[in-house]
Amino acid sequence: MKIIRHIREKFARSFLLQQLNDIERERIQINLDSARTLALLYYLPDEATYKTVESLLSRLTDINLKVRVVCYTDLKIIPHYFIPKISQDIITAKDINWRIQPQKPFVKEFINTEFDILIDLSLTDHLPLLYCAALSKARLKAGRFQEDHQLFYDLLIHAGPEETIESFAGQIIHYLSRINN
């Protein structure tokens, strides 16, 4: 079963790379203070992560950013603690196709929106989120450092093995606040 999953993921990544060649976007260096719109991606394994991201969202909206959130869960149903909001969407395991691409209607609109900044808080690879990040037309994309992520993100931040979503978000916010300053 692991071999089949590995082959499927490898195929999905190669298909994503093919799609990436068709994407045109305007890349700019923009800091957090100058940005007006922000896209936030994260993996949702549990309620504690949800609460951590909600706290981060509160801080980001306090600095007058219009934030759009997409999260992914391995569950086939929406977790009971996830509260859908106008600016927040969720992708579940049943929402992905055989290429591990999200099939929810909002995904196309999300990737075609020209956000000033996109932040991917994923600490491990989750192909539905990587799909959203890679194909997004965001002007500046920030995510976790990994050799094969250089094609997907403009700003790569190292995440150690003991990294939490809260500390990783803090690092990204720190560096995004320092751009052009």
OpenMM code with the backbone's topology and positions (N, CA, C; nanometers):
from openmm import Vec3, app, unit

residues = "MET LYS ILE ILE ARG HIS ILE ARG GLU LYS PHE ALA ARG SER PHE LEU LEU GLN GLN LEU ASN ASP ILE GLU ARG GLU ARG ILE GLN ILE ASN LEU ASP SER ALA ARG THR LEU ALA LEU LEU TYR TYR LEU PRO ASP GLU ALA THR TYR LYS THR VAL GLU SER LEU LEU SER ARG LEU THR ASP ILE ASN LEU LYS VAL ARG VAL VAL CYS TYR THR ASP LEU LYS ILE ILE PRO HIS TYR PHE ILE PRO LYS ILE SER GLN ASP ILE ILE THR ALA LYS ASP ILE ASN TRP ARG ILE GLN PRO GLN LYS PRO PHE VAL LYS GLU PHE ILE ASN THR GLU PHE ASP ILE LEU ILE ASP LEU SER LEU THR ASP HIS LEU PRO LEU LEU TYR CYS ALA ALA LEU SER LYS ALA ARG LEU LYS ALA GLY ARG PHE GLN GLU ASP HIS GLN LEU PHE TYR ASP LEU LEU ILE HIS ALA GLY PRO GLU GLU THR ILE GLU SER PHE ALA GLY GLN ILE ILE HIS TYR LEU SER ARG ILE ASN ASN".split()
positions = [
    Vec3(0.0817, -0.1198, 0.0000),
    Vec3(0.0000, 0.0000, 0.0000),
    Vec3(0.0862, 0.1265, 0.0000),
    Vec3(0.1966, 0.1252, 0.0776),
    Vec3(0.2854, 0.2409, 0.0807),
    Vec3(0.3498, 0.2655, -0.0547),
    Vec3(0.3802, 0.1572, -0.1263),
    Vec3(0.4430, 0.1709, -0.2580),
    Vec3(0.3462, 0.2384, -0.3542),
    Vec3(0.2204, 0.1977, -0.3518),
    Vec3(0.1190, 0.2574, -0.4389),
    Vec3(0.1015, 0.4046, -0.4048),
    Vec3(0.0969, 0.4363, -0.2768),
    Vec3(0.0832, 0.5754, -0.2332),
    Vec3(0.2019, 0.6589, -0.2804),
    Vec3(0.3223, 0.6023, -0.2671),
    Vec3(0.4435, 0.6723, -0.3091),
    Vec3(0.4408, 0.6990, -0.4600),
    Vec3(0.4031, 0.5999, -0.5393),
    Vec3(0.3951, 0.6162, -0.6850),
    Vec3(0.2915, 0.7212, -0.7200),
    Vec3(0.1776, 0.7166, -0.6535),
    Vec3(0.0706, 0.8141, -0.6777),
    Vec3(0.1185, 0.9564, -0.6470),
    Vec3(0.1891, 0.9745, -0.5353),
    Vec3(0.2406, 1.1061, -0.4984),
    Vec3(0.3466, 1.1533, -0.5968),
    Vec3(0.4311, 1.0638, -0.6417),
    Vec3(0.5343, 1.1000, -0.7391),
    Vec3(0.4698, 1.1442, -0.8711),
    Vec3(0.3692, 1.0728, -0.9147),
    Vec3(0.2958, 1.1094, -1.0351),
    Vec3(0.2270, 1.2449, -1.0165),
    Vec3(0.1656, 1.2656, -0.9007),
    Vec3(0.0964, 1.3923, -0.8727),
    Vec3(0.1943, 1.5090, -0.8753),
    Vec3(0.3133, 1.4912, -0.8196),
    Vec3(0.4154, 1.5970, -0.8208),
    Vec3(0.4612, 1.6286, -0.9628),
    Vec3(0.4822, 1.5263, -1.0442),
    Vec3(0.5272, 1.5515, -1.1814),
    Vec3(0.4169, 1.6221, -1.2603),
    Vec3(0.2933, 1.5877, -1.2367),
    Vec3(0.1820, 1.6556, -1.3032),
    Vec3(0.1737, 1.8015, -1.2578),
    Vec3(0.1966, 1.8248, -1.1285),
    Vec3(0.1967, 1.9607, -1.0752),
    Vec3(0.3079, 2.0438, -1.1400),
    Vec3(0.4252, 1.9864, -1.1565),
    Vec3(0.5363, 2.0574, -1.2209),
    Vec3(0.5028, 2.0937, -1.3658),
    Vec3(0.4317, 2.0064, -1.4346),
    Vec3(0.3888, 2.0368, -1.5719),
    Vec3(0.2937, 2.1565, -1.5715),
    Vec3(0.2008, 2.1588, -1.4766),
    Vec3(0.1048, 2.2691, -1.4676),
    Vec3(0.1742, 2.3994, -1.4295),
    Vec3(0.2776, 2.3903, -1.3504),
    Vec3(0.3505, 2.5075, -1.3036),
    Vec3(0.4120, 2.5850, -1.4203),
    Vec3(0.4493, 2.5152, -1.5249),
    Vec3(0.5078, 2.5809, -1.6422),
    Vec3(0.4091, 2.6745, -1.7115),
    Vec3(0.2802, 2.6520, -1.6936),
    Vec3(0.1778, 2.7342, -1.7592),
    Vec3(0.1378, 2.8574, -1.6775),
    Vec3(0.1893, 2.8701, -1.5574),
    Vec3(0.1489, 2.9784, -1.4681),
    Vec3(0.2325, 3.1034, -1.4936),
    Vec3(0.1637, 3.2143, -1.5085),
    Vec3(0.2303, 3.3439, -1.5180),
    Vec3(0.1849, 3.4274, -1.3990),
    Vec3(0.2815, 3.4873, -1.3316),
    Vec3(0.2471, 3.5738, -1.2197),
    Vec3(0.3504, 3.6827, -1.2052),
    Vec3(0.3069, 3.7935, -1.1474),
    Vec3(0.3961, 3.9050, -1.1211),
    Vec3(0.4597, 3.8833, -0.9840),
    Vec3(0.5916, 3.8701, -0.9815),
    Vec3(0.6627, 3.8511, -0.8549),
    Vec3(0.7132, 3.9852, -0.8052),
    Vec3(0.6879, 4.0141, -0.6791),
    Vec3(0.7391, 4.1365, -0.6185),
    Vec3(0.7902, 4.1056, -0.4786),
    Vec3(0.8774, 4.1913, -0.4306),
    Vec3(0.9203, 4.1828, -0.2913),
    Vec3(0.8368, 4.2840, -0.2148),
    Vec3(0.7571, 4.2351, -0.1263),
    Vec3(0.6676, 4.3217, -0.0496),
    Vec3(0.6745, 4.2790, 0.0961),
    Vec3(0.6759, 4.3775, 0.1839),
    Vec3(0.6784, 4.3381, 0.3248),
    Vec3(0.5359, 4.3374, 0.3811),
    Vec3(0.5242, 4.2845, 0.4986),
    Vec3(0.3937, 4.2658, 0.5610),
    Vec3(0.3210, 4.3976, 0.5827),
    Vec3(0.3938, 4.5051, 0.6124),
    Vec3(0.3313, 4.6352, 0.6364),
    Vec3(0.2717, 4.6961, 0.5097),
    Vec3(0.3308, 4.6652, 0.3942),
    Vec3(0.2824, 4.7205, 0.2674),
    Vec3(0.1719, 4.6362, 0.2037),
    Vec3(0.1600, 4.5132, 0.2449),
    Vec3(0.0620, 4.4221, 0.1851),
    Vec3(-0.0810, 4.4594, 0.2276),
    Vec3(-0.1726, 4.4308, 0.1372),
    Vec3(-0.3149, 4.4511, 0.1665),
    Vec3(-0.3890, 4.3181, 0.1750),
    Vec3(-0.3434, 4.2194, 0.0956),
    Vec3(-0.4100, 4.0890, 0.0938),
    Vec3(-0.3104, 3.9785, 0.1227),
    Vec3(-0.3571, 3.8757, 0.1909),
    Vec3(-0.2707, 3.7653, 0.2295),
    Vec3(-0.3496, 3.6351, 0.2193),
    Vec3(-0.2877, 3.5334, 0.1630),
    Vec3(-0.3444, 3.3986, 0.1585),
    Vec3(-0.2677, 3.3138, 0.2584),
    Vec3(-0.3397, 3.2336, 0.3339),
    Vec3(-0.2778, 3.1503, 0.4361),
    Vec3(-0.3205, 3.0062, 0.4146),
    Vec3(-0.2225, 2.9169, 0.4015),
    Vec3(-0.2475, 2.7738, 0.3864),
    Vec3(-0.1933, 2.7017, 0.5084),
    Vec3(-0.2659, 2.6009, 0.5554),
    Vec3(-0.2133, 2.5201, 0.6645),
    Vec3(-0.2798, 2.3837, 0.6697),
    Vec3(-0.2081, 2.2896, 0.7300),
    Vec3(-0.2590, 2.1539, 0.7524),
    Vec3(-0.3298, 2.1519, 0.8870),
    Vec3(-0.4481, 2.0926, 0.8905),
    Vec3(-0.5310, 2.0902, 1.0110),
    Vec3(-0.5408, 1.9484, 1.0681),
    Vec3(-0.4474, 1.9103, 1.1572),
    Vec3(-0.4547, 1.7765, 1.2155),
    Vec3(-0.5417, 1.7685, 1.3414),
    Vec3(-0.5592, 1.8844, 1.4103),
    Vec3(-0.6300, 1.8801, 1.5379),
    Vec3(-0.6833, 2.0184, 1.5774),
    Vec3(-0.7593, 2.0200, 1.6851),
    Vec3(-0.8222, 2.1438, 1.7318),
    Vec3(-0.7202, 2.2461, 1.7811),
    Vec3(-0.6110, 2.1987, 1.8409),
    Vec3(-0.5080, 2.2909, 1.8907),
    Vec3(-0.4483, 2.3714, 1.7749),
    Vec3(-0.4259, 2.3074, 1.6626),
    Vec3(-0.3739, 2.3777, 1.5448),
    Vec3(-0.4744, 2.4815, 1.4972),
    Vec3(-0.6000, 2.4438, 1.4966),
    Vec3(-0.7058, 2.5368, 1.4552),
    Vec3(-0.7041, 2.6622, 1.5437),
    Vec3(-0.6940, 2.6433, 1.6739),
    Vec3(-0.6922, 2.7570, 1.7670),
    Vec3(-0.5672, 2.8426, 1.7483),
    Vec3(-0.4537, 2.7812, 1.7228),
    Vec3(-0.3300, 2.8547, 1.6980),
    Vec3(-0.3438, 2.9431, 1.5746),
    Vec3(-0.3995, 2.8875, 1.4678),
    Vec3(-0.4167, 2.9641, 1.3440),
    Vec3(-0.5202, 3.0744, 1.3632),
    Vec3(-0.6252, 3.0487, 1.4379),
    Vec3(-0.7248, 3.1523, 1.4659),
    Vec3(-0.6611, 3.2708, 1.5383),
    Vec3(-0.5708, 3.2427, 1.6297),
    Vec3(-0.4987, 3.3482, 1.7008),
    Vec3(-0.4111, 3.4288, 1.6033),
    Vec3(-0.3422, 3.3592, 1.5147),
    Vec3(-0.2599, 3.4253, 1.4138),
    Vec3(-0.3474, 3.5108, 1.3217),
    Vec3(-0.4608, 3.4594, 1.2820),
    Vec3(-0.5535, 3.5346, 1.1963),
    Vec3(-0.5969, 3.6642, 1.2632),
    Vec3(-0.6224, 3.6571, 1.3900),
    Vec3(-0.6621, 3.7757, 1.4655),
    Vec3(-0.5518, 3.8819, 1.4593),
    Vec3(-0.4263, 3.8386, 1.4764),
    Vec3(-0.3135, 3.9322, 1.4699),
    Vec3(-0.2989, 3.9917, 1.3306),
    Vec3(-0.3184, 3.9107, 1.2289),
    Vec3(-0.3035, 3.9588, 1.0915),
    Vec3(-0.4148, 4.0561, 1.0526),
    Vec3(-0.5350, 4.0301, 1.0961),
    Vec3(-0.6445, 4.1220, 1.0647),
    Vec3(-0.6322, 4.2510, 1.1459),
    Vec3(-0.5683, 4.2439, 1.2613),
    Vec3(-0.5448, 4.3646, 1.3415),
    Vec3(-0.4511, 4.4626, 1.2715),
    Vec3(-0.3667, 4.4132, 1.1808),
    Vec3(-0.2781, 4.5037, 1.1062),
    Vec3(-0.3371, 4.5345, 0.9676),
    Vec3(-0.4684, 4.5224, 0.9583),
    Vec3(-0.5460, 4.5606, 0.8392),
    Vec3(-0.5168, 4.4787, 0.7140),
    Vec3(-0.4859, 4.3516, 0.7327),
    Vec3(-0.4695, 4.2631, 0.6183),
    Vec3(-0.6016, 4.1911, 0.5910),
    Vec3(-0.6366, 4.1819, 0.4651),
    Vec3(-0.7515, 4.1012, 0.4254),
    Vec3(-0.6966, 3.9603, 0.4029),
    Vec3(-0.7360, 3.8656, 0.4883),
    Vec3(-0.6768, 3.7319, 0.4880),
    Vec3(-0.7762, 3.6282, 0.4355),
    Vec3(-0.7278, 3.5433, 0.3460),
    Vec3(-0.8057, 3.4307, 0.2938),
    Vec3(-0.7340, 3.3040, 0.3368),
    Vec3(-0.8074, 3.2094, 0.3955),
    Vec3(-0.7483, 3.0892, 0.4532),
    Vec3(-0.8005, 2.9639, 0.3833),
    Vec3(-0.7084, 2.8729, 0.3569),
    Vec3(-0.7445, 2.7393, 0.3089),
    Vec3(-0.6654, 2.6399, 0.3919),
    Vec3(-0.7358, 2.5430, 0.4488),
    Vec3(-0.6670, 2.4382, 0.5235),
    Vec3(-0.7042, 2.3019, 0.4658),
    Vec3(-0.6223, 2.2039, 0.4978),
    Vec3(-0.6441, 2.0670, 0.4515),
    Vec3(-0.6421, 1.9733, 0.5704),
    Vec3(-0.7358, 1.8779, 0.5705),
    Vec3(-0.7374, 1.7731, 0.6717),
    Vec3(-0.7425, 1.6379, 0.6030),
    Vec3(-0.6794, 1.5376, 0.6642),
    Vec3(-0.6820, 1.4014, 0.6115),
    Vec3(-0.8160, 1.3334, 0.6359),
    Vec3(-0.9004, 1.3961, 0.7171),
    Vec3(-1.0316, 1.3392, 0.7453),
    Vec3(-1.1212, 1.3490, 0.6227),
    Vec3(-1.2224, 1.2652, 0.6171),
    Vec3(-1.3162, 1.2692, 0.5048),
    Vec3(-1.4336, 1.3621, 0.5313),
    Vec3(-1.4432, 1.4085, 0.6544),
    Vec3(-1.5487, 1.5038, 0.6900),
    Vec3(-1.4851, 1.6263, 0.7549),
    Vec3(-1.5604, 1.7344, 0.7576),
    Vec3(-1.5111, 1.8564, 0.8218),
    Vec3(-1.5118, 1.8345, 0.9726),
    Vec3(-1.3990, 1.8590, 1.0401),
    Vec3(-1.3946, 1.8397, 1.1860),
    Vec3(-1.4949, 1.9304, 1.2567),
    Vec3(-1.5489, 1.8838, 1.3667),
    Vec3(-1.6525, 1.9570, 1.4407),
    Vec3(-1.6037, 2.0924, 1.4926),
    Vec3(-1.4751, 2.1067, 1.5173),
    Vec3(-1.4215, 2.2316, 1.5718),
    Vec3(-1.3923, 2.3363, 1.4642),
    Vec3(-1.3936, 2.2963, 1.3372),
    Vec3(-1.3691, 2.3920, 1.2290),
    Vec3(-1.4973, 2.4706, 1.2042),
    Vec3(-1.4880, 2.6014, 1.2196),
    Vec3(-1.6042, 2.6877, 1.2006),
    Vec3(-1.5883, 2.7584, 1.0664),
    Vec3(-1.6680, 2.7168, 0.9664),
    Vec3(-1.6562, 2.7810, 0.8345),
    Vec3(-1.6912, 2.9298, 0.8427),
    Vec3(-1.6103, 3.0089, 0.7753),
    Vec3(-1.6315, 3.1526, 0.7681),
    Vec3(-1.6183, 3.1942, 0.6228),
    Vec3(-1.6611, 3.3148, 0.5919),
    Vec3(-1.6566, 3.3621, 0.4540),
    Vec3(-1.5156, 3.3569, 0.3974),
    Vec3(-1.4171, 3.3893, 0.4774),
    Vec3(-1.2794, 3.3959, 0.4278),
    Vec3(-1.1985, 3.2698, 0.4587),
    Vec3(-1.2657, 3.1621, 0.5034),
    Vec3(-1.1950, 3.0385, 0.5365),
    Vec3(-1.2617, 2.9196, 0.4702),
    Vec3(-1.1800, 2.8357, 0.4071),
    Vec3(-1.2295, 2.7145, 0.3435),
    Vec3(-1.1455, 2.5963, 0.3869),
    Vec3(-1.2041, 2.4781, 0.3707),
    Vec3(-1.1355, 2.3552, 0.4093),
    Vec3(-1.1440, 2.2537, 0.2966),
    Vec3(-1.0360, 2.1812, 0.2790),
    Vec3(-1.0294, 2.0703, 0.1844),
    Vec3(-1.0173, 1.9436, 0.2673),
    Vec3(-1.1060, 1.8481, 0.2443),
    Vec3(-1.1004, 1.7207, 0.3151),
    Vec3(-1.0449, 1.6142, 0.2210),
    Vec3(-1.0151, 1.4975, 0.2760),
    Vec3(-0.9608, 1.3877, 0.1958),
    Vec3(-1.0560, 1.3463, 0.0837),
    Vec3(-1.1836, 1.3608, 0.1047),
    Vec3(-1.2783, 1.3208, -0.0010),
    Vec3(-1.2887, 1.4262, -0.1119),
    Vec3(-1.2270, 1.5431, -0.0931),
    Vec3(-1.2323, 1.6519, -0.1910),
    Vec3(-1.1169, 1.6494, -0.2907),
    Vec3(-1.0342, 1.5448, -0.2869),
    Vec3(-0.9197, 1.5392, -0.3784),
    Vec3(-0.9404, 1.4275, -0.4811),
    Vec3(-0.8842, 1.4494, -0.6003),
    Vec3(-0.8973, 1.3487, -0.7052),
    Vec3(-0.7795, 1.2514, -0.7017),
    Vec3(-0.7702, 1.1651, -0.7996),
    Vec3(-0.6647, 1.0627, -0.8021),
    Vec3(-0.5261, 1.1225, -0.8218),
    Vec3(-0.5192, 1.2484, -0.8695),
    Vec3(-0.3903, 1.3182, -0.8822),
    Vec3(-0.3575, 1.3968, -0.7557),
    Vec3(-0.4378, 1.3778, -0.6544),
    Vec3(-0.4243, 1.4441, -0.5243),
    Vec3(-0.4436, 1.5953, -0.5387),
    Vec3(-0.5267, 1.6359, -0.6317),
    Vec3(-0.5605, 1.7765, -0.6514),
    Vec3(-0.6963, 1.8047, -0.5874),
    Vec3(-0.7077, 1.9167, -0.5173),
    Vec3(-0.8370, 1.9517, -0.4575),
    Vec3(-0.9395, 1.9852, -0.5656),
    Vec3(-1.0611, 1.9376, -0.5469),
    Vec3(-1.1667, 1.9551, -0.6459),
    Vec3(-1.2800, 2.0453, -0.5991),
    Vec3(-1.2608, 2.1168, -0.4907),
    Vec3(-1.3639, 2.2090, -0.4425),
    Vec3(-1.3696, 2.3304, -0.5357),
    Vec3(-1.4885, 2.3860, -0.5593),
    Vec3(-1.5024, 2.5009, -0.6501),
    Vec3(-1.4190, 2.6233, -0.6102),
    Vec3(-1.3993, 2.6470, -0.4817),
    Vec3(-1.3258, 2.7663, -0.4388),
    Vec3(-1.1772, 2.7618, -0.4748),
    Vec3(-1.1233, 2.6438, -0.5015),
    Vec3(-0.9790, 2.6298, -0.5253),
    Vec3(-0.9366, 2.7068, -0.6493),
    Vec3(-1.0128, 2.6970, -0.7564),
    Vec3(-0.9767, 2.7678, -0.8806),
    Vec3(-0.9743, 2.9191, -0.8570),
    Vec3(-1.0739, 2.9688, -0.7873),
    Vec3(-1.0792, 3.1125, -0.7560),
    Vec3(-0.9611, 3.1520, -0.6662),
    Vec3(-0.9273, 3.0665, -0.5707),
    Vec3(-0.8156, 3.0928, -0.4794),
    Vec3(-0.6846, 3.1048, -0.5569),
    Vec3(-0.6547, 3.0082, -0.6435),
    Vec3(-0.5254, 3.0111, -0.7130),
    Vec3(-0.5187, 3.1231, -0.8165),
    Vec3(-0.6312, 3.1710, -0.8643),
    Vec3(-0.6314, 3.2795, -0.9632),
    Vec3(-0.6331, 3.4189, -0.9009),
    Vec3(-0.6492, 3.4273, -0.7701),
    Vec3(-0.6484, 3.5566, -0.7021),
    Vec3(-0.5042, 3.6030, -0.6828),
    Vec3(-0.4779, 3.7278, -0.7146),
    Vec3(-0.3427, 3.7829, -0.7019),
    Vec3(-0.3223, 3.8431, -0.5629),
    Vec3(-0.3049, 3.7562, -0.4654),
    Vec3(-0.2766, 3.8017, -0.3293),
    Vec3(-0.1407, 3.8704, -0.3275),
    Vec3(-0.1230, 3.9660, -0.2374),
    Vec3(0.0087, 4.0275, -0.2213),
    Vec3(0.1077, 3.9248, -0.1678),
    Vec3(0.0632, 3.8469, -0.0678),
    Vec3(0.1509, 3.7480, -0.0042),
    Vec3(0.0728, 3.6183, 0.0165),
    Vec3(0.1399, 3.5071, -0.0045),
    Vec3(0.0867, 3.3753, 0.0310),
    Vec3(0.1820, 3.3146, 0.1319),
    Vec3(0.1269, 3.2639, 0.2426),
    Vec3(0.2070, 3.1954, 0.3443),
    Vec3(0.1545, 3.0530, 0.3562),
    Vec3(0.2433, 2.9567, 0.3396),
    Vec3(0.2084, 2.8162, 0.3612),
    Vec3(0.2730, 2.7732, 0.4921),
    Vec3(0.1904, 2.7459, 0.5917),
    Vec3(0.2400, 2.7086, 0.7242),
    Vec3(0.2601, 2.5581, 0.7407),
    Vec3(0.2473, 2.4823, 0.6331),
    Vec3(0.2612, 2.3365, 0.6413),
    Vec3(0.4030, 2.2981, 0.6831),
    Vec3(0.4124, 2.2136, 0.7836),
    Vec3(0.5427, 2.1677, 0.8319),
    Vec3(0.5860, 2.0377, 0.7649),
    Vec3(0.4941, 1.9736, 0.6955),
    Vec3(0.5222, 1.8552, 0.6141),
    Vec3(0.4450, 1.8719, 0.4840),
    Vec3(0.4816, 1.7932, 0.3847),
    Vec3(0.4142, 1.8052, 0.2560),
    Vec3(0.2735, 1.7465, 0.2598),
    Vec3(0.1812, 1.8247, 0.2086),
    Vec3(0.0433, 1.7815, 0.1862),
    Vec3(0.0099, 1.8312, 0.0467),
    Vec3(0.0033, 1.7391, -0.0484),
    Vec3(-0.0067, 1.7761, -0.1888),
    Vec3(-0.1249, 1.8669, -0.2221),
    Vec3(-0.2412, 1.8535, -0.1603),
    Vec3(-0.3481, 1.9493, -0.1917),
    Vec3(-0.3094, 2.0939, -0.1588),
    Vec3(-0.2364, 2.1140, -0.0496),
    Vec3(-0.1912, 2.2493, -0.0141),
    Vec3(-0.0770, 2.2938, -0.1049),
    Vec3(0.0127, 2.2022, -0.1379),
    Vec3(0.1226, 2.2350, -0.2281),
    Vec3(0.0683, 2.2739, -0.3653),
    Vec3(-0.0372, 2.2071, -0.4079),
    Vec3(-0.1038, 2.2404, -0.5339),
    Vec3(-0.1536, 2.3847, -0.5291),
    Vec3(-0.2220, 2.4215, -0.4206),
    Vec3(-0.2740, 2.5588, -0.4064),
    Vec3(-0.1607, 2.6608, -0.4044),
    Vec3(-0.0535, 2.6295, -0.3338),
    Vec3(0.0596, 2.7228, -0.3246),
    Vec3(0.1324, 2.7355, -0.4579),
    Vec3(0.1633, 2.6239, -0.5186),
    Vec3(0.2429, 2.6253, -0.6417),
    Vec3(0.1719, 2.6980, -0.7554),
    Vec3(0.0434, 2.6770, -0.7695),
    Vec3(-0.0298, 2.7352, -0.8818),
    Vec3(-0.0876, 2.8729, -0.8514),
    Vec3(-0.0755, 2.9166, -0.7278),
    Vec3(-0.1279, 3.0476, -0.6896),
    Vec3(-0.0587, 3.1597, -0.7667),
    Vec3(-0.1351, 3.2642, -0.7950),
    Vec3(-0.0804, 3.3816, -0.8623),
    Vec3(-0.0392, 3.4893, -0.7616),
    Vec3(-0.0217, 3.4493, -0.6364),
    Vec3(0.0242, 3.5431, -0.5338),
    Vec3(0.1570, 3.6041, -0.5760),
    Vec3(0.1784, 3.7294, -0.5381),
    Vec3(0.2989, 3.8017, -0.5804),
    Vec3(0.4236, 3.7613, -0.5029),
    Vec3(0.4067, 3.7207, -0.3791),
    Vec3(0.5169, 3.6718, -0.2968),
    Vec3(0.4667, 3.5490, -0.2221),
    Vec3(0.5394, 3.4390, -0.2352),
    Vec3(0.5000, 3.3138, -0.1704),
    Vec3(0.6078, 3.2728, -0.0710),
    Vec3(0.5651, 3.2424, 0.0508),
    Vec3(0.6578, 3.2001, 0.1560),
    Vec3(0.6149, 3.0642, 0.2092),
    Vec3(0.7131, 2.9787, 0.2315),
    Vec3(0.6835, 2.8455, 0.2838),
    Vec3(0.8072, 2.7809, 0.3413),
    Vec3(0.7922, 2.6547, 0.3775),
    Vec3(0.8975, 2.5773, 0.4427),
    Vec3(1.0077, 2.5412, 0.3426),
    Vec3(1.1328, 2.5557, 0.3877),
    Vec3(1.2458, 2.5193, 0.3030),
    Vec3(1.2495, 2.3687, 0.2825),
    Vec3(1.2630, 2.3326, 0.1568),
    Vec3(1.2870, 2.1954, 0.1139),
    Vec3(1.3415, 2.2093, -0.0272),
    Vec3(1.4399, 2.1299, -0.0631),
    Vec3(1.5069, 2.1446, -0.1930),
    Vec3(1.4087, 2.1582, -0.3086),
    Vec3(1.3094, 2.0699, -0.3153),
    Vec3(1.2179, 2.0718, -0.4291),
    Vec3(1.1088, 2.1775, -0.4176),
    Vec3(1.1114, 2.2589, -0.3134),
    Vec3(1.0125, 2.3667, -0.2984),
    Vec3(1.0588, 2.4973, -0.3625),
    Vec3(1.1815, 2.5014, -0.4110),
    Vec3(1.2343, 2.6254, -0.4688),
    Vec3(1.1549, 2.6719, -0.5901),
    Vec3(1.0893, 2.5811, -0.6572),
    Vec3(1.0059, 2.6182, -0.7720),
    Vec3(0.8707, 2.6754, -0.7284),
    Vec3(0.8318, 2.6483, -0.6053),
    Vec3(0.6981, 2.6852, -0.5587),
    Vec3(0.6934, 2.8147, -0.4790),
    Vec3(0.8004, 2.8441, -0.4047),
    Vec3(0.8009, 2.9585, -0.3136),
    Vec3(0.9135, 3.0560, -0.3475),
    Vec3(0.8912, 3.1832, -0.3136),
    Vec3(0.9924, 3.2862, -0.3326),
    Vec3(1.0785, 3.3032, -0.2078),
    Vec3(1.0198, 3.2795, -0.0926),
    Vec3(1.0887, 3.2918, 0.0360),
    Vec3(1.0755, 3.1587, 0.1083),
    Vec3(1.1877, 3.0940, 0.1322),
    Vec3(1.1891, 2.9639, 0.1987),
    Vec3(1.2485, 2.9795, 0.3383),
    Vec3(1.1769, 2.9293, 0.4370),
    Vec3(1.2197, 2.9394, 0.5768),
    Vec3(1.2446, 2.7984, 0.6296),
    Vec3(1.3605, 2.7802, 0.6924),
    Vec3(1.3935, 2.6487, 0.7484),
    Vec3(1.3043, 2.6190, 0.8692),
    Vec3(1.2512, 2.4983, 0.8726),
    Vec3(1.1721, 2.4515, 0.9871),
    Vec3(1.2416, 2.3290, 1.0442),
    Vec3(1.2824, 2.3384, 1.1695),
    Vec3(1.3489, 2.2266, 1.2348),
    Vec3(1.2528, 2.1130, 1.2646),
    Vec3(1.3055, 1.9980, 1.3033),
    Vec3(1.2213, 1.8810, 1.3302),
    Vec3(1.1252, 1.9001, 1.4478),
    Vec3(1.1595, 1.9878, 1.5395),
    Vec3(1.0735, 2.0127, 1.6559),
    Vec3(0.9869, 2.1374, 1.6389),
    Vec3(0.9849, 2.1927, 1.5184),
    Vec3(0.9119, 2.3171, 1.4906),
    Vec3(0.7615, 2.2976, 1.5127),
    Vec3(0.6985, 2.4016, 1.5675),
    Vec3(0.5522, 2.4020, 1.5805),
    Vec3(0.4963, 2.5012, 1.4796),
    Vec3(0.3702, 2.4908, 1.4511),
    Vec3(0.3086, 2.5831, 1.3563),
    Vec3(0.3168, 2.7266, 1.4094),
    Vec3(0.3081, 2.7423, 1.5401),
    Vec3(0.3158, 2.8753, 1.6015),
    Vec3(0.4551, 2.9374, 1.5844),
    Vec3(0.5599, 2.8598, 1.6120),
    Vec3(0.6958, 2.9141, 1.5988),
    Vec3(0.7317, 2.9357, 1.4513),
    Vec3(0.6844, 2.8474, 1.3642),
    Vec3(0.7107, 2.8637, 1.2216),
    Vec3(0.6404, 2.9886, 1.1679),
    Vec3(0.5173, 3.0096, 1.2094),
    Vec3(0.4439, 3.1309, 1.1694),
    Vec3(0.5184, 3.2542, 1.2182),
    Vec3(0.5703, 3.2486, 1.3411),
    Vec3(0.6467, 3.3606, 1.3952),
    Vec3(0.7694, 3.3924, 1.3119),
    Vec3(0.8399, 3.2881, 1.2656),
    Vec3(0.9579, 3.3089, 1.1811),
    Vec3(0.9196, 3.3744, 1.0482),
    Vec3(0.8156, 3.3241, 0.9863),
    Vec3(0.7737, 3.3793, 0.8572),
    Vec3(0.7302, 3.5247, 0.8723),
    Vec3(0.6510, 3.5534, 0.9751),
    Vec3(0.6064, 3.6911, 0.9997),
    Vec3(0.7272, 3.7819, 1.0218),
    Vec3(0.8244, 3.7335, 1.0981),
    Vec3(0.9464, 3.8105, 1.1250),
    Vec3(1.0169, 3.8486, 0.9936),
    Vec3(1.0394, 3.7495, 0.9081),
    Vec3(1.1125, 3.7763, 0.7836),
    Vec3(1.0291, 3.8598, 0.6859),
    Vec3(0.8997, 3.8387, 0.6815),
    Vec3(0.8158, 3.9182, 0.5923),
    Vec3(0.8086, 4.0646, 0.6388),
    Vec3(0.8271, 4.0873, 0.7674),
    Vec3(0.8282, 4.2236, 0.8201),
    Vec3(0.9590, 4.2951, 0.7883),
    Vec3(1.0639, 4.2200, 0.7576),
    Vec3(1.1965, 4.2777, 0.7337),
    Vec3(1.2256, 4.3038, 0.5854),
    Vec3(1.1468, 4.2502, 0.4960),
    Vec3(1.1720, 4.2698, 0.3525),
    Vec3(1.1676, 4.4188, 0.3191),
    Vec3(1.2665, 4.4653, 0.2469),
    Vec3(1.2773, 4.6054, 0.2033),
    Vec3(1.2845, 4.7045, 0.3193),
    Vec3(1.3225, 4.6621, 0.4348),
    Vec3(1.3370, 4.7541, 0.5486),
    Vec3(1.4826, 4.7706, 0.5849),
] * unit.nanometer
topology = app.Topology()
chain = topology.addChain("A")
for resn in residues:
    res = topology.addResidue(resn, chain)
    for name in ("N", "CA", "C"):
        topology.addAtom(name, app.Element.getBySymbol(name[0]), res)
